Amino acid sequence: MKKNLVLAGMMASGKSTIGKSLSKQLGMQFVDTDDVIEKRLSLSIAHIFEIKGESSFREIEKEESIKLAKKEGLVIALGGGAFMNNVVRENIKKSSFSVWLDLNIDEIFKRAKMNKKRPLLNNSSKTNLKKLYEERKKIYSLADCKIDCNFKNKNEIVKEIKKLYENK
């Protein structure tokens, strides 16, 4: 059984970008939970938040994340809040190697502001983002390992994760 490789972390931390590169290098399928949810509902994440609300979105995110965690041989980019859910986290811990992509708030804010698809950041301040990060980092730290993504390029991060995954 080939364990899944799950990337957790804040929105705009690079989970999808890193995940796509890792999947190619490891010969595994890449899946982004946000993409799965958007396909399932035929709506963007922002519209799901708008129409159904965050709690409804989180329930769908939980279902899809657990479903993916039960499969094998995937590189999974979790939505920023998915790892916060205890049930999701327990399923991931059983079946996957989890990596927290940690990035400083200034860089996250800069990247996230360029992407209007992030409902928790629309009309949000750096102060709110910092508060969200402070709340989440305690949970993200429960991942199998943490990668400090500051001052590293994509290839360096991918190489570091690949080595950790292959030597787990």
Helices and strands as residue ranges (DSSP letters): E 4-8, H 15-26, E 29-32, H 33-41, H 45-52, H 54-69, E 74-77, G 82-84, H 86-95, E 96-102, H 105-113, H 126-140, E 145-148, H 154-166
